[in-house]
Amino acid sequence: MRITRRVAVILLALAMAACSGIETHPDEVDTFAAGDYRYYKWRTEPLKNTGNSADPVYLIDPIVRREVDAALQDKGYRLDPERAQFSVDYLYATGLRLGETSQEATNLTPYPTALPNRQVDQATVDNAYALGGVKETSNIALQFNDIERREAVWQVVITKIVENANRVDRDALNRDLKKAVSQALRPLPRVQ
């Protein structure tokens, strides 16, 4: 009975993680691990919003820096610009992702339809609308560069589908970025 309960809890945790809407695509960590790095610095200075812009990058910049610093320091890396062996840089960009074509769509129309007593129920059609179409994404690429060799040694791309592009929830943004950066930097080795 205990094993069944543990397996159920593990499966539930995995299902919740899969439904988070955050995807990470890390490179292989071998090149980075071979560098035996301990110290890092940021490649660029923090962004300053001198023009009071509403661009989301000004909200994201301090959060990304804080979370990357916390995750790297948790693994034993130290922020020290004087002794830095690698630099951290990131790129933020919005993107678009095409949705899935519904099985209920026809060659006459790409939109799903329901005919009474002939096709699927309305809930299936509603799900097809929700999963179909173009979705806006927020993408952050973190890149680690070897300072001496001046080349990239590791990269990860974080992607999240934007639920409401017209309203930014700062608390949700903080939570999502914390989870995303933690998940993205998980493959990195700890400092020996």
C-alpha positions, 0 to 999 in steps of 0.5 A: 500500500505504501509503495502504491501511495509513493508511486502515485505521489511521484506520478502526480508531481511529474504530471504537475511539472509537465503541465507548468507550461515552461519548457527548457532546452539545455545544451549538453553540459560536457564543454562547460563541465570540462572548464572546471569553472568557479567564478563568473560575472555578468557580460552586461550591466543591468538595464536601466529604464530611463525612459519609463518604458513599459517594455517587459524586458525592464521587468524581467531583467532584475528577476532573471539576474537575481534568480540566475545569481541565486541558482549559480551560488546554490551550486557553488559558483561565485559572482566575482568580476575580477576572477571571473572565468566565465560570463553570463548573458541572456537574450529575451524575445517574444515568439509565436508557436503554431497550434495543433490542427484539430482532428475534427477540422475538414479540408474545407475549413481548418476550424473544428465544427460539431454537427448534432448526432454526427460528430464529437461533443462541444467540449472536444470542439472547445478544446480544439479551439483552445489548443489550436491557433497561434500562441505567443511565447516568452523566450529567454536564452541564457548563455555562458561564455568562456572569458579567456577563449571568448566562446560559448560553452553552454546555453539553455533556452527557456520558453513559456506560453503567454496566457495574457499578453495585455496584463503582466502579473508581477507575482506570477512573473516572479514565480515563473522565472524562479521556477524556469531558471531553477529548472534550466540550470539544473543540469549544471555541475556543482563546484567541486 
